[in-house]
Amino acid sequence: MTAEPLFYKAHIFCCTNQRAPGHKRGCCADKGAEDLRNYMKKRVKEADIEDVRVNTAGCLDRCELGPCIVIYPEGVWYAPKNEADIDEIISVHLQQGKRVERLMLPDC
């Protein structure tokens, strides 16, 4: 059996989940996740990277480590904290096909 071609070369899910104020695990939304997702979407488009989709996701269940993103099909998890981290993920992971080790979540 041959594998079907992938619809996207990379599908990026960015958690923007909002938990109740003071929740013990925190939430990605309170850590600027929506702004980072918007920035990533804009920069991927500006870089004209084909076959990449940046989506909003609900809770990815790693709230205390967030903001969290996961890139499929590899299943690589990152915790970018600012726009420079997003730029590095775009350059290294999406354009060069390598991983940004310093931004990867543990146990991934």
C-alpha positions in Angstrom: 0.0 0.0 0.0 1.4 3.4 -0.9 0.9 6.4 1.3 -1.3 9.2 0.1 0.5 12.6 -0.4 0.1 14.9 2.6 -2.4 17.7 2.2 0.0 20.1 4.0 3.8 19.8 4.2 3.4 21.1 7.8 0.3 21.7 9.9 0.9 23.9 12.9 -1.5 24.0 15.8 -1.1 26.9 18.2 -2.9 26.6 21.5 -4.8 29.7 22.5 -6.8 28.1 25.2 -8.2 30.3 28.0 -8.6 28.9 31.5 -10.3 30.5 34.5 -8.2 33.2 36.2 -5.8 31.7 38.8 -6.0 28.2 37.4 -3.1 26.2 38.9 -1.8 25.1 35.4 -2.1 28.5 33.8 -3.1 28.8 30.1 -1.5 29.6 26.8 -3.8 32.6 26.2 -2.5 34.4 29.3 1.1 34.0 27.9 0.4 35.9 24.6 -0.4 32.8 22.6 -3.0 34.5 20.3 -0.5 37.3 19.3 2.2 34.7 18.6 -0.2 32.6 16.5 -1.2 35.7 14.5 2.4 36.7 14.0 3.4 33.2 12.9 0.5 33.1 10.4 1.5 36.5 9.0 5.2 35.6 8.7 4.6 32.2 7.1 2.5 34.0 4.5 5.0 36.7 4.0 7.8 34.1 3.5 5.6 32.5 0.8 6.1 29.1 2.4 3.8 26.7 0.4 1.7 23.9 1.9 1.9 25.1 5.5 -1.2 25.8 7.6 -1.1 27.7 10.9 -4.3 27.0 13.0 -5.6 27.9 16.3 -6.1 25.0 18.7 -7.9 24.5 21.9 -6.1 23.1 24.9 -3.1 20.9 23.9 -2.8 19.9 27.6 0.7 21.2 28.3 -0.5 24.5 29.7 2.2 25.0 32.3 4.9 25.0 29.6 3.1 27.3 27.2 2.5 28.9 25.0 2.6 25.7 23.1 2.6 24.8 19.4 2.8 21.4 17.7 3.9 20.8 14.1 2.7 17.8 12.2 3.3 15.5 10.6 6.5 15.2 12.7 4.7 15.9 16.0 7.3 18.3 17.2 6.3 20.5 20.2 7.6 24.0 20.8 7.1 26.7 23.4 7.9 30.0 21.7 8.0 33.0 24.1 8.3 35.8 21.6 8.4 36.8 17.9 12.1 36.0 17.6 11.4 32.4 18.7 8.6 32.2 16.0 11.0 33.5 13.4 13.6 30.9 14.4 11.0 28.1 14.2 9.9 29.3 10.7 13.5 29.6 9.5 15.0 26.4 11.0 12.0 24.0 11.2 9.9 25.0 8.2 12.5 26.3 5.8 15.6 24.2 6.7 13.8 21.1 7.9 15.7 21.0 11.2 14.5 21.2 14.8 15.0 24.2 17.2 16.2 22.1 20.1 16.2 25.0 22.6 12.5 25.7 22.1 11.3 22.1 22.1 9.1 20.9 25.0 10.6 18.1 27.1 9.6 14.5 26.4 8.9 15.2 22.8 
